[in-house]
Every structure is written in structure tokens, then in C-alpha cells.
């Protein structure tokens, strides 16, 4: 990827998602619930 850096997610992806209407609550669910699911093996719908 042309613009990839170790901070790509925070510099490019998250601002674009926010601009497209993803809420802080949805970001928190994506990061927190996904991590819990990966660790525990329990999966659920990420964005509701």
C-alpha cells in the first residue's frame, strides 16, 4: 500500500470511518468487543 505506516489505522482508516458516520460507540464496540471475542472465543455482531 502506498500510504501504509504502522499508524495507518489511526491516521487514515478511523478518520475516514468517522467521516462516513461511524460513531464513537461503534468504534468502542469494534475494538473492545472484538478483542474480548477473540480472547474468549465468543463472537457477536460488531456493529448494530
Legacy VTK file of the C-alpha trace (Angstrom):
# vtk DataFile Version 3.0
C-alpha trace
ASCII
DATASET POLYDATA
POINTS 48 float
0.000 0.000 0.000
1.285 3.373 -0.967
0.329 5.268 2.241
0.855 2.440 4.727
2.621 3.165 8.011
2.414 1.459 11.410
-0.150 4.141 12.331
-2.220 3.635 9.137
-5.326 2.565 11.049
-5.312 5.675 13.247
-4.190 8.164 10.608
-6.267 7.005 7.652
-8.879 4.336 8.340
-10.508 5.614 11.547
-10.858 9.237 10.379
-12.448 8.039 7.135
-14.907 5.816 9.001
-15.775 8.710 11.337
-16.356 10.950 8.318
-18.722 8.308 6.919
-20.780 8.308 10.110
-19.339 5.584 12.339
-19.943 6.666 15.943
-17.575 6.589 18.910
-19.810 3.925 20.465
-19.420 1.768 17.335
-15.622 2.233 17.401
-15.553 1.181 21.050
-17.630 -1.887 20.293
-15.423 -2.827 17.334
-12.232 -2.612 19.381
-13.423 -3.790 22.798
-15.945 -6.470 21.885
-13.811 -7.881 19.077
-10.834 -8.212 21.417
-12.969 -9.907 24.078
-14.412 -12.240 21.445
-11.002 -13.193 20.110
-9.754 -13.981 23.591
-12.861 -15.804 24.816
-13.915 -17.417 21.546
-17.366 -15.832 21.792
-18.397 -13.924 18.689
-21.225 -11.456 18.192
-22.355 -8.867 15.694
-19.864 -5.987 15.840
-21.856 -3.029 14.545
-25.514 -2.875 15.366
LINES 1 49
48 0 1 2 3 4 5 6 7 8 9 10 11 12 13 14 15 16 17 18 19 20 21 22 23 24 25 26 27 28 29 30 31 32 33 34 35 36 37 38 39 40 41 42 43 44 45 46 47
